[in-house]
Amino acid sequence: MDKNLKVIPLIPLRGITVFPYMVLHFDVGREKSKTALEDAMLNGQKIFLSSQIEYMVEEPNKEDIHSIGTVCNIKQILKLPGDTVRVLVEGETRGILREYIQEKPFFKVNIELIDDNKEVCEDITYNALIKSVMKNFEEYLKLSGESTRESIVTENDTKNPGRLADIISSYIFIEQDKKQELLDCYKVEDRLNKLLSILINELEILKVEKKIESEIKKDIDKSQKEYYLKEQLKIIQEQLGEDGENSKEIKKYKNKMAKKKLPKYVKDKVLYELDKLKSLGSYSTENGIIKTYLDWILDIPWNIKTKDNLDIKKAREVLDENHYGLKDVKDRIIEYLAVKSTNKSLKGPILCLVGPPGVGKTSIAKSIAKALNRNFVRMSLGGIRDEADIRGHRRTYVGAIPGRIIYSIKQAKSINPLFLLDEIDKMGVDFRGNPADALLEVLDSEQNNTFRDHYLELNFDLSKVLFITTANSLDNIPRPLMDRMEIIQVSGYTSEEKFNICKKYIIPRQLIENGIKDDKIKFSDSSIYTIIDNYTRESGVRSLERKVSSIIRKSITEIIEKNKKNIFINTTKVKSYLGSDIFVYDKADKDDKVGVVMGMAWTAYGGDTLPVEAVVMQGKGKLELTGQLGDVMQESAKAGYSYVRANYKKYSNIREDFYKNCDLHIHVPEGAIPKDGPSAGVTMITAIVSALSNKKVKHNVAMTGEITLTGRVLPIGGLKEKSLAAYRAGIDTVIIPKDNAKDIMKIPRSIKNKMQYILADDIDTVLENALVD
């Protein structure tokens, strides 16, 4: 083998270039490199070190490694914690990688050694080159403030030009690529020329830095580090003849502003902020805050408006296409469009849709947006407790942003969207303020044309927005907020309405979502009624849709498993897919009984029947109430008991001393379910009078109404839902407060025609019609 060729292990280095005569240590972590190190220690302690072409490559191949590197002698190895090895090496000579002998388990290569010690020339030009390199290196050391020449380059080094060039190359602070270029120059003269060029360039940079430093130190305090950096950057930019980064940003913002039609007060604010930005450095903390603020201002649609669709017929078609019923809501929107067509400046109404879950409050808002040709944006208020969520944070806070009103307007990309404020009754209150108070301005048509967000600090016109809010109950909405909204009650659906919704909307939609054609799965009318009556108990149709979806999925599975062409869903199929009936509605007794009265109640899931039982026992005048009754319901029972005590003479067969010698126990069945409300007052009195007088109550009569101590019957709510529950239970006569006569019109005709309504303004009317003569 040629004496200039040598087979030794190779370790590729990341971010390091090793020169001959250079002593340094580095850490080895890669398994491949550690194996190469072990082999080198066993075979003469020689290792070839070459830099990777790309620093980020974790497992380099031979294409990723420079072909020229340095043969080094391993001086010391030290094992560090974490399975890392620290190696001390001394560079000996350059080497050209001629051949890869092996690549696994480590690189072993054939190296051609380059000996440049013999390249000594007495040529005048050559000597002048060496002196020029030394002179510039001395100046480099002086400007950089490092050690003197003698501590780095010895007299012996100057006699060997190649060694001199390598020592200087290893010392100066330059980029990795330039160091590799110096290592690649294995001819000494080429190396000296390259080194001289690099030194001259580095000297120019050092001189500029010194000049900048001296100019800045005259004007600023040494402790003002941030200001020092800003001034340094400005002077660098002046030396380079470039504009600052902020100048480019300012031009970009001005171009963006010119393309938008902004109100004058907004333009003035943008220009004011741009002036502030101009005076700041690129690395100022306030710089980012101003840019974020400008981005928000320029992204908000100050003058972008969508054109309303004022075609009433088309709007009604869109509303009817997606929703069954909901007549009051649809009529109010059509009225708004009708007036809007004559009065172009009409402010958007603020509607509040109140009703139980699942009746379509949120989806009707989307349909209204579609009918009006407006962008739709939804903001959920459930659980919001911070006033800043509505109005935003002031810019003095770190990470401040606008409130969700402005954020949603930005999302809507127009100033007249349909804005849905969902679950307005679910807002909370804590130490950060009451968000309901912040909504007062938003939902006031007389004030919201100058809505002011804390972050923007600019007036924004919300009067063109059509606000629609939703709630399950009015009880939790603050009175001032409710006063600003037009309340529209969205009551629960009757079985007939649910049937139509299911047949016309739910089943077709679910078949499409599951990728099934209409003729493959068909539902009978009786199967739909079975799902509604026996497997769901709700005012809306969410649970109904889930049950239909479940049946369709099970049908698809059966079609595939049993290779059927189609399936017809009847009552039997429904029961086989969904199991036993989940709900069984109360049915009225077939016989008249003493002390048992059928009441009616309203729940979040719709109407329900509420049987009340009363029994009389020998005792000491104790009144016992059971069935998880709330405070209001207990008070109704006590008021009824007091009324009977005061008016017992009106009713035959009631003993004068019953309140001394008899205990009365009133129970409302299904004791595990909490019950409350005043509307069971007439039911309680009827049960008490029946039990005390031993008179039977008509089994086909149900009743509702609040009672006073003087026997007056006060109006109640939820008559439609209560009537539906009574109808399901087989009741044909309903006693209601006289003041609720107007609500009978809202009851579906199919139910109203099959029931008799008795209007009562006092308890005597109730008892006359409820007790068996």
C-alpha positions in Angstrom: 0.0 0.0 0.0 1.2 3.5 -0.8 2.7 5.1 2.3 0.5 8.2 1.8 -2.6 6.0 2.1 -4.0 5.1 5.5 -7.1 3.0 6.6 -8.6 4.5 9.7 -12.1 5.1 11.3 -14.1 8.2 10.4 -16.3 10.3 12.7 -18.5 12.9 10.9 -18.7 16.2 12.9 -21.6 18.6 13.2 -20.8 22.3 13.3 -17.1 21.8 13.9 -14.1 22.0 11.5 -10.8 20.6 12.8 -7.5 21.9 11.4 -4.0 20.4 11.7 -2.1 21.4 14.8 -5.4 22.3 16.5 -6.1 20.8 20.0 -9.8 20.6 21.0 -12.4 18.4 22.7 -15.8 17.5 21.5 -18.7 15.2 22.7 -19.7 12.0 20.9 -23.2 10.8 21.4 -24.1 8.8 18.2 -23.6 5.0 18.6 -21.9 4.8 15.2 -19.3 7.4 16.2 -18.7 5.7 19.6 -18.0 2.4 17.8 -15.5 4.2 15.5 -13.8 5.7 18.6 -13.4 2.3 20.2 -11.9 0.9 17.1 -9.5 3.8 16.8 -8.3 3.3 20.4 -7.5 -0.3 19.7 -5.6 0.5 16.5 -3.1 3.3 17.0 -5.4 6.0 18.4 -5.8 7.6 14.9 -9.1 9.0 13.8 -10.3 10.9 10.7 -12.5 13.9 11.5 -14.6 15.5 8.7 -17.5 17.9 8.8 -21.1 17.1 7.7 -22.4 19.1 4.7 -25.8 19.6 6.5 -25.8 20.2 10.2 -29.3 18.9 10.8 -28.7 15.3 9.4 -28.9 12.9 12.3 -27.6 9.7 10.6 -25.3 10.9 7.7 -24.5 8.8 4.7 -21.2 9.1 2.7 -22.9 11.7 0.5 -23.5 13.9 3.5 -19.8 14.1 4.5 -17.0 16.4 3.2 -14.2 14.6 1.4 -11.4 16.6 3.0 -10.9 16.4 6.7 -8.1 16.1 9.3 -6.3 13.0 10.6 -6.1 13.4 14.4 -4.4 11.7 17.3 -6.7 10.8 20.3 -5.2 12.3 23.5 -7.9 11.5 26.0 -11.4 10.0 26.4 -13.8 10.8 29.2 -17.2 9.3 29.8 -19.9 11.8 30.8 -23.3 11.2 32.4 -26.1 10.4 29.9 -24.1 7.9 27.8 -22.0 10.7 26.1 -18.2 10.5 25.6 -15.9 13.6 25.6 -12.8 13.2 23.4 -9.6 15.4 23.3 -7.8 15.3 20.0 -4.9 16.9 18.3 -4.9 17.6 14.5 -1.9 16.1 12.7 -2.4 16.5 8.9 -4.9 17.0 6.2 -6.4 14.0 4.5 -8.4 13.4 1.3 -11.1 10.7 1.6 -10.4 8.3 -1.3 -12.6 5.3 -0.5 -15.2 4.1 2.0 -13.9 0.6 3.2 -17.1 0.1 5.3 -20.2 2.0 6.4 -21.5 -0.3 9.2 -21.2 -0.6 12.2 -19.0 2.5 11.7 -17.3 4.4 8.9 -13.9 3.0 8.0 -12.2 4.9 5.1 -9.0 5.0 3.0 -7.3 8.4 3.5 -4.6 10.0 1.3 -2.4 12.0 3.7 -1.4 15.5 2.5 2.0 16.7 3.8 2.4 20.5 3.2 5.6 20.9 5.4 7.8 20.7 2.4 6.1 23.6 0.6 8.6 26.2 1.6 9.3 28.9 -1.0 11.8 31.7 -0.9 9.9 33.7 -3.6 9.4 37.4 -2.8 5.7 37.3 -3.6 5.3 34.3 -1.4 7.0 36.0 1.6 5.1 39.2 1.0 1.9 37.1 1.2 2.9 35.6 4.5 3.8 39.0 6.0 0.5 40.4 4.8 -1.4 37.6 6.5 0.5 38.2 9.7 0.0 41.9 9.6 -3.8 41.6 9.1 -4.0 38.9 11.8 -2.2 41.3 14.3 -4.8 44.0 13.5 -7.6 41.5 13.8 -6.4 40.5 17.3 -6.1 44.2 18.3 -9.6 45.1 17.1 -11.2 42.0 18.6 -9.4 42.7 21.9 -7.8 39.2 22.2 -4.3 38.0 23.2 -1.1 39.3 21.7 0.5 37.6 18.7 3.2 35.8 20.7 0.6 33.8 22.7 -0.9 32.3 19.5 1.8 32.1 16.8 5.4 31.2 17.7 8.5 32.1 15.7 8.7 28.5 14.6 5.3 28.7 13.1 6.2 31.6 10.8 8.9 29.4 9.2 6.2 26.9 8.1 3.6 28.8 6.0 1.2 25.8 6.0 1.3 25.4 9.8 0.9 29.2 10.2 -2.2 29.3 7.9 -3.8 26.4 9.8 -3.2 27.9 13.3 -4.7 31.3 12.2 -7.6 29.6 10.5 -8.5 27.7 13.7 -8.4 30.8 15.7 -10.5 33.4 13.8 -14.3 33.4 14.3 -15.9 32.9 10.9 -18.8 30.8 9.5 -18.5 27.1 9.2 -18.6 27.1 5.4 -15.6 29.5 5.2 -13.6 27.3 7.6 -14.3 24.3 5.4 -13.1 26.3 2.3 -9.8 26.9 4.1 -9.5 23.2 5.0 -10.2 22.3 1.4 -7.2 24.4 0.2 -4.5 21.8 0.6 -2.0 23.9 -1.5 -0.4 26.4 0.9 -0.3 29.4 -1.4 -4.0 29.0 -2.2 -4.7 28.7 1.5 -2.8 31.9 2.4 -4.6 33.8 -0.4 -8.0 32.6 0.9 -7.1 33.4 4.5 -5.9 36.9 3.6 -9.2 37.6 1.8 -11.2 36.4 4.8 -9.1 38.5 7.2 -9.5 41.7 5.2 -13.3 41.2 5.1 -13.4 40.4 8.9 -11.3 43.5 9.6 -13.8 45.7 7.7 -16.7 44.3 9.8 -14.8 44.9 13.0 -14.0 48.5 12.0 -17.7 49.2 11.3 -18.6 47.6 14.6 -16.1 49.8 16.4 -17.3 52.9 14.7 -20.9 52.1 15.6 -19.9 51.4 19.2 -18.0 54.7 19.5 -20.9 56.7 18.0 -23.5 55.2 20.2 -21.5 55.5 23.4 -21.6 59.3 23.1 -25.4 59.5 23.3 -26.6 56.7 25.5 -26.1 55.4 29.0 -24.3 52.1 29.2 -27.1 50.6 31.3 -29.7 51.1 28.6 -29.1 47.9 26.8 -32.4 47.8 24.9 -31.9 51.3 23.5 -28.3 50.5 22.7 -29.4 47.6 20.5 -32.0 49.7 18.7 -29.5 52.4 17.9 -26.9 49.9 16.8 -29.4 48.4 14.4 -30.3 51.8 12.9 -26.7 52.6 12.3 -26.1 49.2 10.7 -29.1 49.9 8.4 -27.6 53.3 7.5 -24.2 51.8 6.7 -25.9 49.2 4.5 -28.2 51.8 2.9 -31.4 49.8 3.7 -34.7 50.9 5.2 -35.7 49.5 8.6 -38.0 46.6 9.0 -40.6 48.9 10.5 -40.6 51.1 7.3 -41.6 48.0 5.2 -44.4 47.2 7.7 -45.7 50.8 7.7 -45.9 50.7 3.9 -47.8 47.5 4.0 -50.3 48.8 6.5 -50.8 52.0 4.5 -51.4 50.0 1.3 -53.9 47.9 3.2 -55.7 51.0 4.6 -55.9 52.5 1.1 -57.8 49.5 -0.2 -60.4 49.6 2.6 -63.2 52.2 3.0 -62.6 53.2 6.6 -64.5 55.8 8.6 -62.5 59.0 9.1 -62.1 58.4 12.9 -60.7 54.9 12.2 -58.2 56.2 9.6 -57.0 58.9 12.1 -56.5 56.2 14.7 -54.5 54.0 12.2 -52.3 56.9 11.2 -51.6 57.8 14.8 -50.6 54.2 15.6 -48.3 54.1 12.5 -46.5 57.3 13.7 -45.8 55.5 17.0 -44.6 52.4 15.1 -42.2 54.6 13.1 -40.4 55.8 16.1 -39.9 52.4 17.6 -37.2 49.8 16.9 -38.0 46.4 15.3 -37.3 44.6 18.6 -39.3 46.8 20.9 -42.0 44.9 22.9 -44.5 47.6 22.1 -43.8 47.1 18.4 -45.7 43.8 18.4 -48.6 45.2 20.5 -49.1 48.0 17.9 -48.9 45.6 14.9 -51.5 43.3 16.5 -53.8 46.2 17.2 -53.5 47.5 13.6 -54.2 44.0 12.2 -57.4 43.8 14.2 -58.6 47.3 13.0 -57.8 46.5 9.4 -59.4 43.1 9.5 -62.8 44.3 10.9 -65.5 44.9 8.2 -66.2 48.6 8.9 -68.2 49.2 5.8 -68.8 45.7 4.2 -72.5 44.9 4.0 -74.5 42.1 2.5 -77.6 42.9 0.5 -80.8 41.7 2.2 -83.2 39.5 0.4 -86.5 41.4 0.6 -88.5 38.8 -1.4 -91.1 37.8 1.2 -92.4 34.8 -0.7 -88.9 33.3 -1.2 -88.0 34.0 2.4 -91.1 32.1 3.7 -90.3 29.2 1.3 -86.8 29.0 2.8 -88.1 29.1 6.4 -90.8 26.5 5.6 -88.4 24.3 3.8 -86.2 23.6 6.8 -88.7 23.9 9.7 -92.2 22.6 10.5 -94.4 24.8 12.7 -92.8 27.7 14.6 -95.4 30.0 13.1 -94.8 33.0 15.5 -91.1 33.1 14.7 -91.6 32.9 10.9 -94.3 35.6 11.0 -92.1 38.0 12.9 -89.3 37.6 10.4 -91.6 38.1 7.5 -93.0 41.2 9.2 -89.5 42.6 9.6 -88.8 42.0 5.9 -92.0 43.6 4.9 -91.2 46.8 6.9 -87.6 46.7 5.7 -88.7 46.9 2.1 -90.4 50.2 2.8 -88.0 51.7 5.4 -84.4 51.1 4.3 -83.0 52.5 7.6 -84.9 50.1 9.8 -82.8 48.8 12.8 -82.5 45.1 13.3 -84.9 43.6 15.8 -83.6 41.8 18.9 -85.5 38.6 19.2 -85.3 36.1 22.1 -86.5 32.6 21.3 -87.5 30.9 24.6 -88.4 27.2 24.7 -87.3 23.8 25.9 -84.2 22.0 24.4 -84.4 20.5 21.0 -87.3 22.5 19.5 -85.1 24.1 16.8 -84.2 27.5 18.3 -80.6 27.5 17.0 -81.4 25.9 13.6 -84.2 28.4 12.9 -81.7 31.2 13.3 -79.5 29.6 10.6 -82.6 29.3 8.4 -83.4 33.0 9.0 -79.9 34.0 8.0 -80.3 32.0 4.8 -83.7 33.5 4.1 -82.4 37.1 4.6 -79.2 36.4 2.6 -77.1 37.4 5.7 -73.9 35.9 7.0 -74.5 33.8 10.1 -72.3 33.9 13.2 -73.0 32.2 16.6 -71.7 33.0 20.0 -72.4 30.6 22.9 -72.9 32.4 26.2 -73.2 29.3 28.3 -70.8 29.5 31.3 -69.4 32.9 30.4 -68.6 34.8 33.7 -66.2 37.5 32.6 -67.4 40.9 31.4 -64.2 41.1 29.3 -65.5 38.2 27.1 -68.1 40.7 25.8 -66.2 44.0 25.8 -62.5 42.8 25.5 -59.4 43.7 27.6 -57.7 47.0 27.6 -54.4 47.2 25.7 -52.5 47.7 28.9 -52.9 44.0 29.7 -50.4 41.5 28.4 -52.1 39.4 25.6 -55.1 41.7 25.4 -57.6 40.9 22.6 -61.0 42.3 21.6 -64.2 40.9 23.1 -66.2 38.1 21.5 -68.7 40.5 19.9 -66.0 42.2 17.8 -64.3 38.8 17.2 -67.6 37.4 15.8 -68.1 40.4 13.6 -64.7 39.9 12.2 -65.6 36.2 11.6 -68.9 37.3 9.9 -67.0 39.5 7.4 -69.9 42.0 7.3 -71.5 44.6 9.5 -75.0 43.3 9.2 -74.8 39.6 9.9 -77.4 37.5 11.8 -75.8 37.2 15.2 -77.0 34.3 17.4 -76.4 34.7 21.1 -77.0 31.2 22.2 -78.0 30.1 25.8 -78.4 33.7 27.1 -79.9 32.3 30.3 -76.8 30.2 31.1 -74.4 33.2 31.9 -72.7 33.3 35.3 -71.4 36.0 37.6 -68.1 36.2 39.5 -65.6 38.8 40.8 -64.6 39.7 37.2 -68.0 41.3 36.5 -71.3 40.4 35.2 -71.4 39.7 31.4 -75.1 40.4 31.3 -74.5 44.0 32.2 -72.0 44.3 29.3 -74.7 42.9 27.0 -77.1 45.7 27.9 -75.5 48.1 25.4 -75.1 45.4 22.7 -78.8 44.6 22.8 -80.2 48.1 23.0 -81.1 49.3 19.6 -80.9 53.0 20.8 -77.3 52.6 22.0 -75.6 49.9 20.1 -74.8 52.1 17.1 -71.8 53.4 19.2 -70.7 50.1 20.8 -67.2 50.6 22.3 -64.9 47.6 22.8 -62.2 48.1 25.5 -59.5 46.8 23.2 -60.3 48.9 20.1 -61.4 52.0 21.9 -63.3 52.9 18.7 -67.1 53.2 18.2 -68.6 50.3 16.2 -72.1 50.3 14.8 -74.0 47.2 15.8 -77.4 48.7 14.9 -77.4 46.9 11.5 -76.9 43.5 13.1 -79.9 41.3 13.5 -79.5 39.8 17.0 -81.3 36.6 17.9 -80.9 35.1 21.4 -82.0 31.8 22.7 -82.9 30.6 26.2 -84.6 27.6 27.8 -86.2 29.7 30.5 -86.9 33.4 31.3 -86.3 32.9 35.0 -82.5 33.3 34.8 -82.4 36.3 32.4 -81.9 39.7 34.2 -85.0 41.9 33.9 -83.1 44.9 32.3 -81.7 42.6 29.6 -85.1 41.0 29.0 -86.6 44.5 28.6 -84.4 45.0 25.5 -85.6 41.9 23.7 -88.8 40.8 22.0 -89.7 37.5 23.6 -91.1 34.7 21.3 -92.1 31.5 23.0 -91.2 28.4 21.1 -93.3 25.7 22.8 -92.8 22.0 22.5 -94.1 19.9 19.7 -97.3 17.8 19.8 -97.1 14.1 18.8 -98.7 15.1 15.5 -96.0 17.8 14.9 -93.2 15.4 15.9 -94.7 12.8 13.4 -94.6 15.3 10.6 -91.1 16.6 11.5 -89.8 13.0 11.6 -91.4 11.9 8.4 -90.6 15.1 6.3 -87.2 16.1 7.7 -85.5 13.7 10.1 -85.9 10.4 8.2 -84.8 11.8 4.8 -81.9 13.6 6.4 -80.7 10.5 8.3 -81.0 8.3 5.2 -78.9 10.8 3.2 -76.3 11.0 6.0 -76.0 7.2 6.1 -75.8 6.9 2.3 -79.1 5.0 1.9 -81.7 5.5 -0.9 -85.4 6.0 0.1 -86.5 2.6 -1.3 -84.1 0.5 0.8 -85.4 1.5 4.3 -89.0 2.6 4.7 -90.9 3.6 7.9 -94.5 2.9 8.6 -96.6 5.7 10.2 -97.3 3.5 13.3 -93.5 2.9 13.8 -92.9 6.6 13.9 -95.6 7.1 16.5 -94.2 4.2 18.5 -90.8 5.8 18.6 -92.3 9.2 19.6 -94.6 7.8 22.3 -92.6 4.9 23.8 -88.9 5.8 23.3 -88.7 9.6 23.7 -90.0 12.0 26.2 -89.1 15.5 25.2 -90.4 18.8 23.9 -88.0 18.8 21.0 -86.9 16.2 18.5 -83.2 15.6 19.4 -83.8 12.3 21.1 -86.2 11.3 18.3 -83.5 11.9 15.7 -81.0 9.8 17.7 -83.5 6.9 17.8 -84.2 7.1 14.1 -80.5 7.2 13.4 -80.0 4.1 15.6 -82.8 2.2 13.7 -81.3 3.1 10.3 -77.8 1.9 11.4 -79.2 -1.4 12.7 -81.2 -1.8 9.5 -78.1 -1.2 7.3 -76.3 -3.9 9.4 -79.1 -6.3 8.9 -79.2 -5.6 5.1 -75.5 -6.4 4.8 -75.4 -9.4 7.1 -78.5 -11.1 5.7 -78.1 -9.9 2.2 -81.5 -8.2 2.0 -82.6 -5.8 -0.6 -84.7 -3.6 1.6 -86.3 -3.4 5.1 -89.7 -2.1 6.1 -89.7 -0.6 9.6 -92.9 -1.4 11.5 -93.8 -1.4 15.2 -92.3 -4.9 15.7 -89.1 -3.9 14.1 -88.8 -0.8 16.3 -89.2 -2.9 19.4 -86.7 -5.5 18.2 -84.1 -2.7 17.4 -84.7 -0.5 20.4 -85.7 -3.0 23.0 -88.5 -2.6 25.6 -90.5 0.6 25.9 -88.5 3.3 27.7 -91.4 5.5 28.6 -94.9 4.7 29.6 -97.3 7.7 30.0 -99.6 7.9 33.0 -103.2 6.8 32.1 -106.2 8.2 33.8 -108.0 5.8 36.2 -111.2 4.2 34.9 -112.9 4.6 38.2 -113.7 7.7 40.3 -111.7 7.6 43.6 -111.6 9.6 46.9 -108.6 11.9 47.4 -107.0 11.1 44.0 -106.8 14.1 41.6 -105.1 14.3 38.2 -103.0 17.5 38.0 -100.9 18.8 35.1 -97.3 20.0 35.2 -94.8 21.7 32.9 -91.2 20.3 32.7 -88.2 21.2 30.6 -89.1 18.2 28.4 -92.7 19.3 27.9 -96.0 18.7 29.7 -96.7 15.8 32.1 -99.6 14.6 34.2 -99.2 15.0 38.0 -101.5 12.8 40.1 -102.0 14.0 43.7 -103.2 11.7 46.5 -104.6 12.6 49.9 -105.6 10.4 52.8 -107.2 11.3 56.2 -106.2 9.4 59.4 -106.9 9.7 63.1 -104.3 12.0 64.7 -103.7 15.5 66.0 -104.1 17.8 63.0 -100.7 17.1 61.4 -100.2 17.9 57.7 -97.7 15.5 56.0 -96.3 16.3 52.5 -94.2 13.8 50.6 -93.0 13.2 47.0 -89.9 15.6 46.9 -92.0 18.7 46.8 -90.2 22.1 46.4 -90.8 25.1 48.6 -93.4 26.7 46.3 -95.4 23.5 46.0 -95.3 22.9 49.8 -96.6 26.5 50.3 -99.4 25.7 47.8 -100.4 22.7 49.9 -100.3 24.7 53.1 -102.4 27.5 51.5 -104.9 25.0 50.3 -105.2 23.4 53.8 -105.6 26.8 55.4 -108.4 27.7 52.9 -110.3 24.4 53.6 -110.0 25.1 57.4 -111.4 28.6 56.9 -114.2 27.5 54.6 -115.1 23.9 55.8 -118.8 24.9 56.3 -119.2 25.3 52.5 -118.6 21.6 52.0 -120.8 18.9 53.6 -119.4 16.0 55.4 -116.2 17.8 56.6 -115.9 17.6 60.4 -115.6 20.9 62.3 -112.7 19.6 64.4 -110.8 17.8 61.5 -107.8 20.0 62.1 -107.6 18.8 65.7 -108.4 15.1 65.5 -107.3 14.1 61.9 -103.9 13.9 60.3 -103.8 14.7 56.5 -101.2 13.1 54.3 -100.7 14.5 50.7 -98.4 12.5 48.4 -97.3 13.2 44.8 -96.2 9.9 43.2 -92.8 9.3 41.6 -91.2 10.4 44.8 -87.7 10.2 43.3 -88.4 13.1 41.0 -88.2 16.7 42.4 -91.4 18.8 41.8 -92.1 22.4 42.3 -94.3 25.3 41.2 -97.5 27.0 42.2 -99.8 25.5 39.5 -100.8 22.5 41.5 -102.7 24.6 44.1 -106.2 23.8 42.8 -105.2 20.1 42.6 -104.1 20.1 46.2 -107.3 21.7 47.5 -109.5 19.3 45.4 -107.6 16.3 46.9 -107.9 17.7 50.5 -111.7 18.5 50.1 -112.3 15.0 48.5 -110.4 13.2 51.3 -112.0 15.1 54.1 -115.6 15.0 52.7 -115.2 11.4 51.4 -116.4 12.5 48.0 -115.0 10.9 44.8 -113.1 12.9 42.1 -114.1 12.4 38.5 -111.5 10.2 36.8 -111.7 11.9 33.4 -110.9 15.4 34.8 -107.5 17.1 35.1 -106.8 20.6 36.4 -104.2 23.3 36.8 -104.0 26.7 38.5 -102.5 28.6 41.3 -104.7 29.2 44.4 -104.8 32.0 46.9 -106.0 32.0 50.5 -109.3 33.5 49.5 -110.0 30.8 46.9 -109.1 32.8 43.7 -107.6 30.8 40.8 -104.6 32.5 39.2 -103.3 31.9 35.7 -100.4 29.6 34.9 -98.0 28.9 32.0 -97.4 26.1 29.6 -101.1 25.3 28.9 -100.3 23.8 25.5 -97.8 21.3 26.9 -100.0 20.5 29.8 -103.0 19.9 27.5 -101.0 17.5 25.4 -100.0 15.5 28.5 -103.6 15.3 29.6 -104.7 14.2 26.2 -102.1 11.4 26.2 -103.3 10.2 29.6 -106.9 9.8 28.3 -108.4 12.9 29.9 -111.3 14.6 28.1 -112.1 17.5 30.5 -109.6 20.1 31.7 -110.2 22.8 34.3 -108.0 25.9 33.8 -107.8 29.4 35.2 -110.2 31.8 33.5 -107.3 34.2 32.6 -105.8 31.4 30.5 -108.7 31.4 28.1 -106.5 33.3 25.5 -104.0 30.4 25.5 -106.6 27.9 24.3 -106.1 29.4 20.8 -102.4 28.1 20.8 -103.5 24.5 21.4 -103.5 22.4 18.2 -107.0 22.0 16.8 -106.6 18.2 16.7 -106.3 18.2 20.5 -108.7 21.1 21.3 -111.6 19.5 19.5 -111.4 16.3 21.5 -111.3 18.0 24.9 -113.6 20.2 27.0 -112.1 23.2 28.7 -113.8 24.6 31.9 -112.7 28.1 32.9 -112.6 28.8 36.6 -111.9 32.0 38.5 -112.5 30.6 42.0 -112.0 27.2 43.7 -115.8 26.6 44.0 -116.1 26.3 40.2 -113.2 23.8 40.3 -114.8 21.7 43.0 -118.3 21.8 41.3 -116.8 20.3 38.1 -114.3 17.9 39.7 -116.2 16.2 42.5 -118.9 13.6 41.9 -122.2 15.1 43.0 
